[in-house]
Amino acid sequence: MNRKGLIFIVSITGLFIFSPMKAQLVNVKSILKNIVAPSFPNRSYTVTDFGAMNNGATDSRNSINKAITVCSNQNGGTVIVPSGKYYVAGSIILKSNVNLHLEEGAEIIFSSKPQDYSPFVLTVWEGTEMFNYSPLVYAYHVSNVAITGKGTLNGSAAIVFATWRPQGSRMQDLIRQMGIDQIPVDNRNFGLDSYLPPSMIEFFGCSNVLIQDIHIADAPYWVIHPVFCNNVTVRGVEINSNNLNNDGCDPEYTRNVLIENSTFNVGDDAIAIKAGRDQDGWRIGQPTENIVIRNCTFNSKCNGLCIGSEMSAGVQNVFMENVRIKNSLSGVYFKSNPDRGGFIRNVWIRNIECDSVRSALVRFETNYHGSRGGFYPPRFQNFLIENVTGDRSGECGIYAVGIEKYPIKDVRLKNIQLRSCKTPYIMKNVENLSFENVIIGGIKMPETPMETTGTMLNSY
């Protein structure tokens, strides 16, 4: 393992990464130029003027959706939800040129009844296109749209949705097989009696999206899910939701995303970057790219930053800095398996502070569980991870295991310090990996580490 032929150049405009085969770059300033939060006309509509009741019991869904429709039809503005509790029996549907603004003290409480989230809508569920329950807040092919304010969206999911266990179920297996077999999407109808929970907030095919300052609680599944989107800003958001599969934010098939100044207290990965599953991802072919994550705090039951495992259309040009990871399974995790195909490349991570991790501080894995017997090895290439500190890892410091003849390539780890762990590093099938000032358990690791034996036990 060496770094021959790999050159990293840091300039005032970003990080340029050159591999011997093809020049690649992550230019952070260029990415940020393409991420501009939407603005709205100085026109407002208050939901109580449309009949919404702030008593926490009367169904205000139709009133809120009517205010949104009127605002959009009048060329846009802000729909204001004043302080108080608003019960909604079903989904809020966002439309173009509308800022849904929850004032401080406002709380939208969603129904806990699954039947309220029909008619079923086109969505992407764990990387596969399908028709399922509507997300609690849903936007379909709209532009210039926002959710802002100091109020709260409460998913009420612990009552029913969070009790469902889709992992390993017949329906989960069925939707994945439909994706592999390329069953027409119109024939992938789920919903009632399928027990596949919806996302909390989903923007599907949208552009110029902003989510700012809101509080989100008790989500049914993935919390914020921009899919097929362009120009997305998530800023100042606080998520407190520890249900099953409560990823905080999952950009998928999406480009030009800024996630900043946010706090994720979640039941799964804090941020999970996705790009479709297996044959469905290859068919769609839209990489998730140009992602900037900065100045956030993660406290997750699973991983801090995770890319994968659904990444079959590819993930590239990801930059993360100045993140505090209080608790997680792995701090930074890149995962895939031999079914996935696709790639993860051009990733720059710096200035990360971890407390305790249960698995690994930094983890690369192309043989993640869940393979269905295919052999389409994913490609991992071009990573710079620097200035990372950690207190303790329950299993391993650095884990990097690729697939024979399809190695993980071109990884540079610089200024990494981990106070204690059981095993400093595990590496196999990795090409051009270097350690520079990597200190684990008080011992400086070799700059060109040799392959090791050993496996990890704690995988999710």
TAPE-V658987 format. One record per helix or strand of 3 or more residues. SS is the DSSP state (helix for helix, strand for strand). FROM is the first residue (numbers start at 1). LEN is the number of residues. If there is no record, write none. Layout:
<<SS FROM LEN> <SS FROM LEN>>
This chain:
<<strand 7 5> <strand 14 5> <strand 23 4> <helix 28 6> <strand 44 3> <helix 47 4> <strand 55 5> <helix 61 13> <strand 77 5> <strand 84 5> <strand 98 5> <strand 106 5> <helix 114 4> <strand 121 5> <strand 128 5> <strand 137 4> <strand 143 7> <strand 152 3> <helix 157 3> <helix 161 3> <helix 170 12> <helix 185 3> <strand 201 4> <strand 207 6> <strand 215 3> <strand 224 4> <strand 230 6> <strand 238 4> <strand 255 6> <strand 263 4> <strand 271 4> <helix 278 7> <strand 288 13> <strand 305 3> <strand 315 21> <strand 343 23> <strand 379 23> <strand 408 21> <strand 430 11>>
